């Protein structure tokens, strides 16, 4: 494993922990794409204002796929998390969700609650 990968995994470790606590496992393609999108949104929150023009293309480039695949994979990941409806999800949202959240809203929620230091 090269040094860049180790540094990336370290900064994403806390986000991986949050996603796992929400019921999403790493066997979903969207797990890593969602983690990367959350990191980018934490790094520059303005990306959340235009997710299809700024955030999805950056994730797609990093993951060697299209922005449309990123959008679909994130939608699937958010759906899995919503379906699990874990106590942790209710804790970070503040109440049960009446309907599956949209990607951008969920990304902003995760960006706000994900740890800064790589520790979940």
ROMARSE-599870 format. One line per 3 residues: number of its first residue (from 1); their letters; for each residue x, y, z of N, C-alpha, C. Coordinates in steps of 0.05 Angstrom, whole numbers, plus 5000, padded with zeros to 4 digits. Layout:
<atoms>
NUM) A) X:Y:Z:X:Y:Z:X:Y:Z; ... $
</atoms>
This chain:
<atoms>
1) XXX) 5017:4976:5000:5000:5000:5000:5018:5025:5000; 5012:5043:4982:5029:5067:4981:5021:5087:5003; 5038:5106:5008:5035:5125:5029:5010:5142:5026 $
4) XXX) 5003:5149:5001:4979:5165:4996:4954:5151:5005; 4952:5125:4999:4929:5108:5007:4927:5107:5037; 4950:5104:5051:4949:5102:5080:4939:5128:5092 $
7) XXX) 4948:5151:5082:4939:5177:5092:4909:5180:5086; 4900:5172:5063:4872:5175:5056:4855:5157:5074; 4863:5133:5079:4848:5115:5096:4847:5125:5124 $
10) XXX) 4868:5138:5133:4869:5149:5161:4849:5172:5164; 4847:5190:5144:4829:5212:5147:4800:5203:5142; 4796:5181:5128:4769:5171:5123:4759:5151:5144 $
13) XXX) 4777:5142:5162:4770:5122:5181:4746:5129:5198; 4745:5154:5208:4722:5163:5224:4696:5162:5208; 4697:5170:5183:4673:5169:5165:4665:5140:5161 $
16) XXX) 4684:5122:5156:4678:5094:5154:4663:5084:5179; 4672:5092:5202:4660:5084:5227:4631:5094:5229; 4626:5119:5221:4599:5130:5221:4581:5114:5203 $
19) XXX) 4591:5109:5178:4575:5094:5159:4568:5065:5169; 4588:5053:5182:4584:5026:5193:4563:5027:5215; 4564:5047:5233:4545:5049:5254:4517:5055:5243 $
22) XXX) 4515:5066:5220:4489:5071:5207:4478:5047:5193; 4494:5025:5192:4484:5000:5180:4494:4995:5151; 4511:5012:5141:4521:5009:5114:4548:4994:5115 $
25) XXX) 4550:4972:5100:4575:4957:5100:4591:4962:5075; 4617:4956:5077:4636:4962:5056:4631:4945:5031; 4613:4926:5031:4608:4911:5007:4591:4926:4986 $
28) XXX) 4581:4950:4994:4567:4967:4975:4587:4986:4963; 4586:4988:4936:4603:5007:4922:4600:5035:4933; 4576:5042:4940:4570:5069:4950:4582:5075:4977 $
31) XXX) 4591:5054:4992:4604:5059:5018:4628:5077:5015; 4646:5070:4997:4671:5085:4994:4666:5112:4980; 4647:5111:4961:4640:5136:4947:4627:5156:4966 $
34) XXX) 4609:5146:4983:4596:5163:5003:4617:5174:5023; 4635:5157:5031:4656:5167:5050:4672:5189:5037; 4680:5185:5012:4696:5205:4999:4680:5231:4995 $
37) XXX) 4654:5228:4988:4637:5252:4984:4634:5267:5010; 4631:5253:5032:4629:5266:5058:4655:5281:5065; 4677:5268:5059:4703:5281:5065:4706:5307:5049 $
40) XXX) 4699:5305:5023:4701:5329:5006:4682:5351:5015; 4658:5343:5024:4639:5363:5034:4648:5376:5060; 4662:5360:5077:4673:5371:5102:4695:5391:5095 $
43) XXX) 4711:5383:5075:4734:5399:5067:4726:5426:5055; 4704:5425:5039:4694:5450:5026:4664:5448:5024; 4650:5458:5045:4621:5455:5047:4606:5467:5023 $
46) XXX) 4618:5486:5009:4605:5498:4985:4599:5477:4963; 4614:5455:4964:4609:5434:4944:4580:5423:4947; 4568:5425:4970:4541:5415:4974:4520:5432:4960 $
49) XXX) 4527:5456:4951:4508:5473:4938:4503:5464:4909; 4522:5450:4898:4518:5440:4870:4530:5411:4868; 4517:5392:4881:4529:5365:4882:4533:5353:4855 $
52) XXX) 4514:5357:4836:4518:5344:4810:4539:5357:4793; 4545:5382:4798:4566:5396:4782:4593:5396:4796; 4594:5395:4822:4620:5397:4836:4627:5372:4852 $
55) XXX) 4609:5361:4867:4616:5339:4885:4617:5312:4870; 4596:5305:4857:4595:5279:4843:4618:5275:4823; 4624:5296:4806:4646:5292:4788:4673:5287:4801 $
58) XXX) 4678:5300:4824:4703:5296:4839:4705:5268:4850; 4682:5258:4861:4682:5231:4871:4685:5211:4848; 4672:5217:4826:4674:5199:4802:4702:5197:4792 $
61) XXX) 4716:5220:4791:4744:5220:4781:4761:5203:4800; 4758:5207:4826:4773:5192:4846:4768:5162:4844; 4742:5155:4839:4734:5127:4839:4733:5115:4811 $
64) XXX) 4742:5130:4791:4744:5120:4763:4717:5110:4753; 4697:5128:4755:4670:5121:4745:4657:5147:4736; 4632:5146:4729:4617:5169:4720:4603:5183:4744 $
67) XXX) 4596:5208:4741:4582:5222:4762:4554:5210:4766; 4542:5199:4743:4516:5187:4745:4517:5161:4762; 4539:5146:4759:4542:5122:4776:4546:5129:4805 $
70) XXX) 4560:5151:4810:4563:5161:4838:4536:5168:4849; 4521:5183:4835:4494:5192:4844:4477:5167:4851; 4477:5148:4833:4461:5123:4837:4471:5108:4861 $
73) XXX) 4497:5104:4863:4509:5089:4886:4504:5103:4912; 4505:5129:4913:4499:5144:4937:4469:5141:4944; 4452:5143:4924:4423:5139:4929:4418:5112:4941 $
76) XXX) 4431:5091:4931:4428:5064:4941:4438:5063:4970; 4462:5074:4975:4473:5074:5002:4455:5089:5022; 4444:5111:5014:4426:5126:5032:4401:5110:5037 $
79) XXX) 4392:5096:5016:4368:5079:5019:4373:5056:5039; 4396:5044:5037:4403:5023:5056:4404:5033:5085; 4416:5056:5088:4418:5068:5115:4390:5075:5125 $
82) XXX) 4374:5087:5109:4347:5094:5117:4331:5069:5124; 4334:5048:5109:4319:5023:5114:4327:5011:5141; 4353:5012:5147:4362:5001:5173:4350:5017:5196 $
85) XXX) 4347:5043:5193:4336:5061:5213:4347:5055:5241; 4373:5056:5243:4387:5050:5268:4382:5072:5289; 4385:5065:5314:4383:5086:5335:4404:5108:5330 $
88) XXX) 4427:5101:5319:4447:5122:5313:4437:5142:5292; 4423:5132:5272:4411:5150:5252:4392:5169:5266; 4374:5159:5282:4355:5176:5296:4369:5196:5314 $
91) XXX) 4392:5187:5326:4407:5205:5343:4419:5228:5328; 4431:5223:5305:4443:5245:5290:4423:5263:5276; 4400:5251:5268:4379:5267:5255:4363:5281:5276 $
94) XXX) 4358:5269:5298:4343:5281:5319:4314:5270:5321; 4306:5255:5301:4280:5243:5301:4279:5222:5279; 4259:5204:5279:4256:5185:5256:4252:5200:5230 $
97) XXX) 4262:5189:5209:4258:5201:5182:4232:5190:5170; 4213:5208:5162:4188:5198:5151:4191:5187:5122; 4212:5195:5108:4217:5186:5081:4247:5185:5076 $
100) XXX) 4255:5170:5056:4283:5169:5050:4294:5196:5042; 4316:5205:5055:4326:5232:5049:4340:5233:5022; 4341:5257:5011:4355:5261:4986:4385:5261:4991 $
103) XXX) 4400:5255:4971:4429:5252:4974:4443:5277:4985; 4437:5301:4974:4450:5325:4983:4444:5331:5013; 4419:5327:5021:4412:5332:5049:4427:5312:5067 $
106) XXX) 4428:5287:5059:4441:5267:5075:4472:5272:5076; 4483:5280:5054:4512:5287:5054:4518:5310:5073; 4501:5330:5073:4505:5353:5091:4503:5344:5120 $
109) XXX) 4484:5326:5126:4481:5316:5153:4506:5300:5162; 4516:5283:5144:4540:5267:5151:4564:5284:5153; 4567:5304:5136:4590:5322:5137:4590:5337:5164 $
112) XXX) 4567:5344:5174:4565:5359:5199:4572:5341:5223; 4566:5315:5221:4570:5298:5245:4595:5281:5244; 4607:5278:5221:4631:5261:5218:4654:5273:5233 $
115) XXX) 4670:5256:5246:4693:5266:5261:4714:5279:5244; 4728:5298:5255:4749:5313:5240:4775:5297:5240; 4781:5282:5261:4807:5271:5265:4812:5243:5256 $
118) XXX) 4792:5231:5242:4796:5204:5233:4789:5183:5254; 4776:5191:5276:4769:5173:5297:4739:5174:5300; 4726:5150:5299:4697:5149:5301:4689:5151:5331 $
</atoms>
